[in-house]
Amino acid sequence: MDGTILLFLLQDGITNGAIYALLGIALVLVFAVTRVIFIPQGELVAFGALTYALLEAGKVPGTVWLLAGFGLLAFVFDVVAAARERALARRLAKAVLIDLAIPGALVAATLAVAGRELGSGAHFALTLALITPLGPLLYRVAFQPIAGASILTLMITAVGVHLALVGLGLVFFGAEGLRAPAVSDLMVTIGPMLVTGQSLAVYAVATVAIVALWLFFDRALWGKALRATAVNRLGARLVGIRTGFAGSLAFALAALVAALSGVLIAPMTTIYYDTGFLIGLKGFVAAIIAGLASYPLTALAALGVGIVEALASFFASDMKEIIVFMLIIPVLLWRSLKHTHVEEED
């Protein structure tokens, strides 16, 4: 392997690592706020990529029916909860708006826009709008009713949600893979290396997204509420922060990041309904290396995961995935030796 090949491999690794950084940061956020290891993050990535590819092809994505179905299911959950709390009128109005009106408006907008060739920008925005509400709807249906359960119970639930979404992906998107056109035909020459417009778009969007998340947590009131909930759930509840809302907001941000990642990778590789699982797991590896706690360390670990994956694809392509996932073994061993074992954390 000469220097030119190494540069190309590093470019691929940094491009993939930027995607994994977004996913890893979203996983850390969701875990910190809700204690949920959000395994279905990868499915939302695949749904975002497939939605964008179908819109670019002039077709109506199955996401609209998936969103409508989850909205109806969440509405049923909210009605039952409101009846138990004897606050039916107030909760019902809120449920109609969040669970029915917003998904219904997005479905109508998608049906009106699909096939009109409004351009990649409109399809990009519509994809984000369709995928983002799936996060809080999933939280409402699957996780909020058991928010006080143990981490193990929440993880088992996350695995169940992952399996359900894989099956729903096959139903709503089909078994055929899709790939979106590149955002640009631009090619930039940097020494012996060619950098594509798609790679530049990944770098730019990932950087802007990470900076935007940092500003949100540092400056915005809702961001500070999420940070407070992540530090101390009981203390946040005592000062008036609604932890249920904080969980919904964390899942919405995770879904937004997943949709953004899906749009970015859609022109880079063919995406199938079950492709997202491996992509999400690589973000999970980065989050585990960072201890599911630090956003900067997660981003750095994700870049490392991307570079290791790129080098492994050259030296041992058939062992690439194994090498990537083995990265967590020394980290887990080190943490196991360093920390005291406990049966269950409160």
URKALIN-V571197 format. One record per residue. RES is the residue in three letters. PSI is psi as a letter, one per 40 degrees, with the letter a starting at -180 (* if undefined). BURIAL is # if it has 9 or more other C-alpha atoms within 8 Angstrom, else .. D_CENTER is the distance of its C-alpha to the mean C-alpha in Angstrom with 2 decimals. Layout:
res,psi,burial,d_center
RES,PSI,BURIAL,D_CENTER
RES,PSI,BURIAL,D_CENTER
This chain:
res,psi,burial,d_center
MET,h,.,34.85
ASP,a,.,35.97
GLY,d,.,34.45
THR,d,.,33.21
ILE,d,.,31.18
LEU,d,#,29.78
LEU,d,#,28.71
PHE,d,#,26.93
LEU,d,#,25.15
LEU,d,#,24.11
GLN,d,#,22.86
ASP,d,#,20.69
GLY,d,#,19.48
ILE,d,#,18.64
THR,d,#,16.86
ASN,d,#,14.62
GLY,d,#,14.42
ALA,d,#,13.18
ILE,d,#,10.04
TYR,d,#,9.79
ALA,d,#,10.62
LEU,d,#,7.75
LEU,d,#,5.36
GLY,d,#,8.44
ILE,d,#,9.06
ALA,d,#,6.13
LEU,d,#,7.42
VAL,d,#,10.82
LEU,d,#,10.56
VAL,d,#,9.83
PHE,d,#,12.46
ALA,d,#,14.85
VAL,d,#,15.03
THR,e,#,14.99
ARG,e,#,15.74
VAL,h,#,13.13
ILE,h,#,11.68
PHE,g,#,8.49
ILE,d,#,9.26
PRO,e,#,7.93
GLN,d,#,4.23
GLY,d,#,6.22
GLU,d,#,8.01
LEU,d,#,5.85
VAL,d,#,5.83
ALA,d,#,9.46
PHE,d,#,10.16
GLY,d,#,9.34
ALA,d,#,11.56
LEU,d,#,14.12
THR,d,#,14.37
TYR,d,#,15.09
ALA,d,#,17.48
LEU,d,#,19.30
LEU,d,#,19.79
GLU,d,#,21.14
ALA,e,.,23.42
GLY,f,#,24.73
LYS,i,#,23.53
VAL,h,#,22.02
PRO,i,#,18.60
GLY,e,#,18.40
THR,d,#,15.37
VAL,d,#,18.10
TRP,d,#,19.77
LEU,d,#,16.71
LEU,d,#,15.94
ALA,d,#,19.66
GLY,d,.,19.91
PHE,d,#,17.31
GLY,d,#,19.06
LEU,d,#,22.37
LEU,d,#,21.35
ALA,d,#,20.06
PHE,d,#,23.34
VAL,d,.,25.35
PHE,d,#,23.78
ASP,d,#,24.53
VAL,d,#,28.04
VAL,d,.,28.81
ALA,d,.,27.65
ALA,d,#,29.70
ALA,d,#,32.71
ARG,d,.,32.64
GLU,e,.,32.55
ARG,f,.,35.23
ALA,f,#,33.37
LEU,d,#,32.89
ALA,d,.,33.83
ARG,d,.,31.59
ARG,d,#,28.50
LEU,d,#,29.16
ALA,d,.,29.15
LYS,d,.,25.80
ALA,d,#,24.36
VAL,d,#,25.88
LEU,d,#,24.28
ILE,d,#,20.70
ASP,d,#,20.59
LEU,d,#,22.99
ALA,d,#,23.86
ILE,d,#,20.51
PRO,d,#,19.15
GLY,d,#,22.71
ALA,d,.,22.88
LEU,d,#,19.72
VAL,d,#,21.20
ALA,d,.,24.51
ALA,d,.,23.17
THR,d,#,21.44
LEU,d,.,24.67
ALA,d,.,26.66
VAL,d,.,24.70
ALA,h,#,24.07
GLY,e,#,26.77
ARG,e,.,28.16
GLU,f,.,27.00
LEU,e,.,25.88
GLY,i,.,24.21
SER,d,.,20.89
GLY,d,.,20.33
ALA,d,.,20.67
HIS,d,#,18.45
PHE,d,#,15.70
ALA,d,.,16.10
LEU,d,#,16.43
THR,d,#,13.25
LEU,d,#,11.31
ALA,d,#,13.75
LEU,d,#,13.32
ILE,d,#,9.62
THR,d,#,9.28
PRO,e,#,12.04
LEU,d,#,10.62
GLY,d,#,8.72
PRO,d,#,12.17
LEU,d,#,14.02
LEU,d,#,12.45
TYR,d,#,13.25
ARG,d,#,16.66
VAL,d,#,17.53
ALA,d,#,16.42
PHE,d,#,16.11
GLN,d,#,18.21
PRO,d,.,21.40
ILE,f,.,21.22
ALA,d,.,19.80
GLY,e,.,22.90
ALA,i,.,22.71
SER,i,.,22.58
ILE,d,.,19.57
LEU,d,.,20.73
THR,d,.,20.85
LEU,d,#,17.35
MET,d,#,16.15
ILE,d,.,18.36
THR,d,#,16.95
ALA,d,#,13.36
VAL,d,#,15.00
GLY,d,.,16.79
VAL,d,#,13.86
HIS,d,#,12.38
LEU,d,.,15.89
ALA,d,.,16.34
LEU,d,#,13.35
VAL,d,#,14.68
GLY,d,.,18.04
LEU,d,#,17.05
GLY,d,#,15.42
LEU,d,#,18.82
VAL,d,.,20.65
PHE,d,#,19.01
PHE,e,#,18.34
GLY,i,.,21.04
ALA,e,.,21.51
GLU,i,.,22.08
GLY,i,.,19.79
LEU,i,#,19.14
ARG,h,#,18.96
ALA,i,#,18.98
PRO,i,.,21.73
ALA,i,#,21.32
VAL,d,#,21.00
SER,i,.,24.24
ASP,e,.,27.12
LEU,h,.,27.73
MET,h,.,28.81
VAL,h,.,29.61
THR,h,.,32.05
ILE,g,.,31.74
GLY,b,.,34.67
PRO,e,.,34.45
MET,h,#,30.76
LEU,h,.,29.29
VAL,h,#,25.97
THR,i,#,24.44
GLY,d,#,23.28
GLN,d,#,19.87
SER,d,#,19.55
LEU,d,#,20.83
ALA,d,#,18.32
VAL,d,#,15.43
TYR,d,#,17.29
ALA,d,.,18.07
VAL,d,.,14.79
ALA,d,#,12.98
THR,d,.,16.03
VAL,d,.,16.18
ALA,d,#,12.63
ILE,d,#,13.38
VAL,d,.,16.80
ALA,d,.,15.74
LEU,d,.,13.62
TRP,d,.,16.75
LEU,d,#,19.04
PHE,d,#,17.22
PHE,d,#,17.58
ASP,d,.,21.04
ARG,d,.,22.62
ALA,i,#,21.16
LEU,d,.,22.54
TRP,d,.,19.36
GLY,d,#,17.73
LYS,d,#,20.81
ALA,d,#,20.60
LEU,d,#,17.16
ARG,d,#,18.75
ALA,d,#,21.77
THR,d,#,19.98
ALA,d,#,18.27
VAL,d,.,21.77
ASN,h,.,23.78
ARG,d,#,22.71
LEU,d,.,26.38
GLY,d,#,27.52
ALA,d,#,24.90
ARG,d,#,26.11
LEU,d,.,29.70
VAL,e,.,29.34
GLY,e,.,27.98
ILE,h,#,24.19
ARG,h,.,22.83
THR,d,#,20.40
GLY,d,.,19.32
PHE,d,.,18.40
ALA,d,#,16.68
GLY,d,#,14.48
SER,d,#,13.74
LEU,d,#,13.04
ALA,d,#,10.65
PHE,d,#,8.63
ALA,d,#,9.18
LEU,d,#,8.03
ALA,d,#,4.63
ALA,d,#,4.77
LEU,d,#,6.68
VAL,d,#,4.97
ALA,d,#,2.97
ALA,d,#,6.62
LEU,d,#,8.19
SER,d,#,7.36
GLY,d,#,8.58
VAL,d,#,11.53
LEU,d,#,12.38
ILE,e,#,12.70
ALA,d,#,14.36
PRO,e,#,17.71
MET,d,#,17.60
THR,i,.,17.66
THR,h,#,18.28
ILE,h,#,15.34
TYR,i,#,16.25
TYR,d,#,14.92
ASP,e,#,14.34
THR,d,#,13.32
GLY,d,#,9.63
PHE,d,#,10.90
LEU,d,.,12.57
ILE,d,#,9.99
GLY,d,#,7.60
LEU,d,#,10.99
LYS,d,#,11.92
GLY,d,#,9.26
PHE,d,#,10.61
VAL,d,#,14.05
ALA,d,#,13.67
ALA,d,#,12.68
ILE,d,#,15.66
ILE,d,#,17.95
ALA,e,#,17.37
GLY,e,.,18.18
LEU,f,#,14.97
ALA,d,.,16.75
SER,h,#,17.03
TYR,d,#,14.68
PRO,d,.,17.26
LEU,d,.,17.91
THR,d,#,14.30
ALA,d,#,14.35
LEU,d,#,17.78
ALA,d,#,16.99
ALA,d,#,14.20
LEU,d,#,16.93
GLY,d,#,19.28
VAL,d,#,17.19
GLY,d,#,16.99
ILE,d,#,20.73
VAL,d,#,21.71
GLU,d,#,19.98
ALA,d,#,21.86
LEU,d,#,25.11
ALA,d,#,24.81
SER,d,#,24.40
PHE,d,.,27.77
PHE,d,.,29.70
ALA,g,.,28.49
SER,d,.,26.23
ASP,e,.,26.73
MET,e,#,25.65
LYS,d,#,22.64
GLU,d,.,19.97
ILE,d,.,22.42
ILE,d,#,23.06
VAL,d,#,19.44
PHE,d,#,18.89
MET,e,.,22.34
LEU,d,#,21.30
ILE,e,#,20.28
ILE,d,.,23.77
PRO,d,.,25.82
VAL,d,#,23.34
LEU,d,.,23.56
LEU,d,.,27.31
TRP,d,.,27.79
ARG,d,.,25.96
SER,d,#,27.93
LEU,d,.,31.15
LYS,d,.,30.48
HIS,i,.,29.45
THR,h,.,31.58
HIS,h,.,30.59
VAL,i,.,30.17
GLU,d,.,30.03
GLU,h,.,27.57
GLU,h,.,26.18
ASP,*,.,26.91
